Amino acid sequence: MVPIAIVGWVTAYAILCVIFRGQLRSPERGAAERVAVPMLSPPARQFLGLMVVALGCYPALSYAEVRCGQSLPRRRRWACGCAGETASPLRRDWLPRYRGDTDFPVLHLHDRYRLRNVGLVDRITELYSAATNSAAQVVVIGISSALGSALLNNHPMAILNALAIRNLPDGTQDLVLAALIGGDLGPRLLPLGSLAGLLWLDQLRREGTKISVAHFILVGLPVTIPTLALSLFILVLGMGDF
C-alpha cells in the first residue's frame, strides 16, 4: 500500500495545484496575515490522547497476532466496550456539547444493518462475483466502494464490503485493499461520504465560510477519478495479473 499511497498523494496534490493555481499565484497569498493557532482545550487534548491510544492499538495488536473483538467471548466484548465508554472523559466533557447539534446525515450511519437485511449484501456479492478475473474484480470493487462510500458514507460501506467479500469464494487480500482504496477516496465525491467531511463543513459554516455541495463536487471529481484509477492500476500491477 505504500507505493499506492505515495502515488495517490502526489496525484491529488498536483491536481489541486492546477485547480487552485489562480489563488496560489495571487500576490495577496504572500501578504496573508498569520493567524495565531489557539491552544487546545482540555476536552480536545483528552480526545487527541484517546485517539492516539486507540489508533496505536490496531498495529500493536495486529503485530501481536491478536484477533480484535472476535477472540473474546461476547459478554467480555460487551463489558470492554461499556467500560471504555464509561471511563472515557469525552462522555461527560465533550460529547454532550455536540449531541444537540448533530446533523441528520450523520444518523444514517446506523442504517448499515438494515441494508444488509434487505439483501443489499447479496446484490453486492453478485456484482463482485460477476467479474471475469481477479484484475477486473479489483477494479469493480474499487469503483463500487468509491461510489458506495460517497452515497452511503465510508463506514457503512466498509462493513457492507466486509460482509460481501467474505462471501466470495476467493476473497483475497487484494480485494480487501481494493475496497479500502475505494472507501478512502470515495468520500471526496460527496460531502455525505465522510463523517469527518460533514464535521469539517459544519465547522466552516459556523465560522462563516460556506462551501456548497456543487463546489465540493467540482473539486472532488477531478481529484478523485485520476487518483482512484492510478491507485487501482498499481494494485493490479502488484498482483501480476495485468
C-alpha positions in Angstrom: 0.0 0.0 0.0 3.0 2.4 0.4 3.5 2.9 -3.4 -0.2 3.3 -3.9 -0.4 5.9 -1.1 2.5 7.9 -2.4 1.1 7.9 -6.0 -2.3 9.0 -4.6 -0.8 11.8 -2.5 1.2 13.1 -5.4 -1.6 12.9 -7.9 -4.1 14.6 -5.6 -1.6 17.4 -4.8 -0.8 18.0 -8.5 -4.4 18.2 -9.5 -5.3 20.6 -6.6 -2.3 22.8 -7.6 -3.8 23.0 -11.1 -7.4 23.7 -9.8 -6.3 26.4 -7.4 -3.4 27.8 -9.5 -5.0 31.2 -9.6 -5.3 31.5 -5.9 -1.8 30.1 -5.4 -0.3 32.7 -7.8 -2.2 35.6 -6.3 0.0 38.3 -4.9 -2.3 38.5 -1.9 -1.3 35.0 -0.9 2.2 36.1 0.3 0.7 39.0 2.2 -1.7 37.0 4.2 -1.6 37.7 7.9 -0.5 34.9 10.3 -3.3 33.6 12.4 -2.4 32.5 15.9 -3.3 28.9 16.5 -5.5 28.6 19.6 -4.5 26.4 22.4 -6.3 23.1 22.6 -9.0 22.9 25.3 -8.9 20.2 27.9 -11.6 18.1 26.2 -9.7 18.5 22.9 -6.5 17.3 24.5 -8.3 14.3 26.1 -9.8 13.5 22.7 -6.4 13.7 21.0 -4.9 11.4 23.6 -7.7 8.9 23.3 -7.4 8.8 19.5 -3.6 8.3 19.7 -4.0 5.3 22.1 -6.9 3.8 20.1 -5.2 4.1 16.7 -2.0 2.8 18.2 -3.7 -0.3 19.5 -4.5 -1.6 16.0 -1.0 -2.1 14.6 0.2 -3.3 18.1 -2.5 -5.9 18.3 -2.0 -6.9 14.6 1.7 -7.3 15.2 1.0 -9.5 18.2 -1.4 -11.5 16.1 -4.3 -10.8 18.4 -7.8 -11.0 16.8 -9.6 -7.9 17.9 -13.1 -8.4 19.2 -13.8 -11.9 17.9 -11.1 -13.5 20.1 -13.2 -12.6 23.2 -16.5 -14.1 24.3 -19.5 -11.9 23.6 -20.1 -11.0 27.3 -16.5 -9.8 27.6 -16.7 -7.7 24.5 -19.8 -6.0 25.8 -18.0 -5.4 29.2 -14.9 -4.0 27.5 -17.0 -1.7 25.3 -19.1 -0.4 28.2 -16.1 0.1 30.4 -14.2 2.0 27.8 -17.1 4.3 27.0 -17.8 5.0 30.7 -14.1 5.6 31.5 -13.7 8.0 28.6 -13.5 11.6 29.7 -15.2 12.6 26.5 -18.5 11.2 27.7 -19.0 13.9 30.3 -16.9 16.8 28.9 -17.2 16.8 25.2 -20.0 14.8 23.6 -22.9 16.5 25.4 -21.9 19.8 23.9 -22.4 18.4 20.4 -25.2 16.0 20.9 -27.9 18.5 20.1 -26.1 19.8 17.0 -25.8 16.5 15.2 -26.9 16.9 11.6 -29.3 14.4 10.1 -26.9 12.9 7.6 -24.7 11.6 10.4 -27.6 9.5 11.7 -27.6 7.3 8.5 -24.6 5.5 9.9 -26.9 3.3 11.9 -28.7 2.0 8.8 -26.0 -0.4 7.6 -27.6 -3.5 9.1 -30.9 -2.5 7.6 -29.3 -2.5 4.2 -27.9 -6.0 4.9 -31.3 -7.3 6.0 -33.0 -6.2 2.7 -30.5 -8.1 0.7 -28.0 -5.4 -0.4 -25.0 -7.5 0.7 -26.2 -10.3 -1.6 -26.5 -7.9 -4.5 -23.0 -6.6 -3.9 -21.6 -10.1 -3.7 -23.3 -10.9 -7.0 -21.8 -7.8 -8.6 -18.3 -8.7 -7.4 -18.7 -12.3 -8.4 -19.6 -11.3 -12.0 -16.1 -10.1 -12.7 -14.3 -12.3 -15.2 -10.9 -12.4 -13.5 -9.1 -11.1 -10.4 -7.9 -7.9 -12.0 -11.4 -7.0 -13.2 -12.7 -7.9 -9.7 -10.3 -5.4 -8.1 -11.5 -2.7 -10.4 -15.1 -3.4 -9.9 -14.7 -3.5 -6.1 -12.6 -0.3 -6.1 -15.1 1.7 -8.2 -18.2 0.3 -6.4 -16.6 1.0 -3.0 -15.9 4.6 -4.0 -19.4 5.2 -5.3 -21.0 3.4 -2.3 -18.9 5.4 0.2 -19.9 8.7 -1.5 -23.6 7.8 -1.3 -23.8 5.8 2.0 -20.7 7.0 3.9 -17.4 5.2 4.1 -18.1 3.4 7.4 -21.3 1.6 6.5 -19.8 0.8 3.0 -16.8 -0.7 4.6 -19.0 -3.0 6.7 -21.1 -4.0 3.6 -17.8 -4.7 1.7 -16.5 -6.8 4.6 -19.7 -8.9 4.5 -19.7 -9.1 0.7 -16.1 -10.0 0.2 -16.3 -12.6 3.0 -19.0 -14.4 0.9 -16.7 -14.6 -2.2 -15.0 -17.9 -2.8 -11.6 -16.3 -3.4 -11.7 -13.3 -1.1 -8.0 -12.4 -1.2 -6.2 -9.5 0.4 -6.1 -7.7 -2.9 -9.9 -7.5 -2.9 -9.8 -6.0 0.6 -7.2 -3.5 -0.5 -9.3 -2.5 -3.5 -12.3 -1.9 -1.1 -10.1 0.1 1.2 -8.8 2.3 -1.7 -12.3 3.0 -3.0 -13.6 3.6 0.5 -10.9 6.1 1.3 -11.2 8.1 -2.0 -15.0 7.9 -2.5 -15.9 10.4 0.2 -14.2 13.1 -1.9 -17.1 12.8 -4.4 -19.9 13.9 -2.0 -19.9 15.6 1.4 -22.1 12.8 2.8 -19.3 10.3 2.2 -17.4 11.0 5.3 -18.3 11.9 8.9 -15.1 13.9 9.1 -16.1 15.9 6.0 -19.5 16.6 7.4 -18.0 17.9 10.7 -15.4 19.9 8.7 -18.1 21.6 6.6 -20.3 22.2 9.6 -17.4 23.8 11.5 -16.6 26.0 8.4 -20.3 27.1 8.3 -20.2 28.0 12.0 -17.1 30.2 11.2 -18.9 32.0 8.4 -17.4 30.0 5.4 -20.0 28.1 3.4 -18.9 25.5 0.8 -21.7 24.4 -1.5 -22.3 20.8 -2.5 -21.7 21.8 -6.1 -18.3 23.4 -5.4 -17.4 20.3 -3.3 -18.3 18.0 -6.3 -16.5 20.2 -8.8 -13.3 19.9 -6.9 -13.7 16.3 -5.7 -14.4 14.8 -9.1 -11.2 15.8 -10.9 -9.2 14.9 -7.9 -10.8 11.5 -7.1 -11.2 9.9 -10.6 -7.5 10.0 -11.6 -6.3 9.2 -8.1 -8.6 6.2 -7.9 -7.7 5.0 -11.4 -3.9 5.2 -10.7 -4.2 3.5 -7.3 -6.2 0.6 -8.7 -3.8 0.3 -11.6 -0.8 0.0 -9.3 -2.7 -2.6 -7.2 -3.4 -4.7 -10.3 0.2 -4.4 -11.4 1.3 -5.7 -8.0 -1.0 -8.7 -8.4 0.9 -9.6 -11.6 -2.4 -10.1 -13.5 -2.1 -7.1 -15.8 
